[in-house]
Amino acid sequence: QALSERWKSAQPKDAAPHLYAAVALYEGGQYSLAVEEGLIAAQLPHDHLPDLNLFLANCYNKLRNPQAAAHQLRDFLERWPNHPAASQVRVSLETLERSPQP
């Protein structure tokens, strides 16, 4: 955590340190905190980080929030329709949209 905090301080307008901090939180099972950190990253320029939306979708899935996960997948497809992962993201989105909502 200390390294990511120094990185965030050194590059306050870069989304990458926030994404990597979020990944560390996710790996520690802290999904809500990972979403918070990921949403900070999403507020910063992140055109070089298409995986951010996919990461947030995974977090929301872990938190059993399919609507938020679907929103992230739609945002990914809107921003990067030709990304190599786009076809799989479309399949995942269709599956989410067909799933019964809580």
C-alpha positions, 0 to 999 in steps of 0.5 A: 500500500505504501508504494501505491500511495507514493505513486498516487502522490507523485502522479496525482492526475494519472489513473494507473496508480489508482487502478493498481491500488484497486487491484491490490484491494481486490486481490485482498478481497476488499471489493467495496474499497477496490470499487472506490479506488477504481472509481477515482481512477475512472474520474481521471483520464484513462484512455490508456487503461481500457481494463479499468471498466472490465476491472470495475465490472468484476468488482461489481460482480463480486459485490452482486451488483449486476446492474453496475457491472453491466454499466461498466461493460457497456461503457467499455464497449462504447469507448473501445468497440474494436478492442480484442476483448470486445466480443467476449465483453458483448457475450458477458453483457448479454449473459448479465442482461439475461440473468434474473435481477435481485 
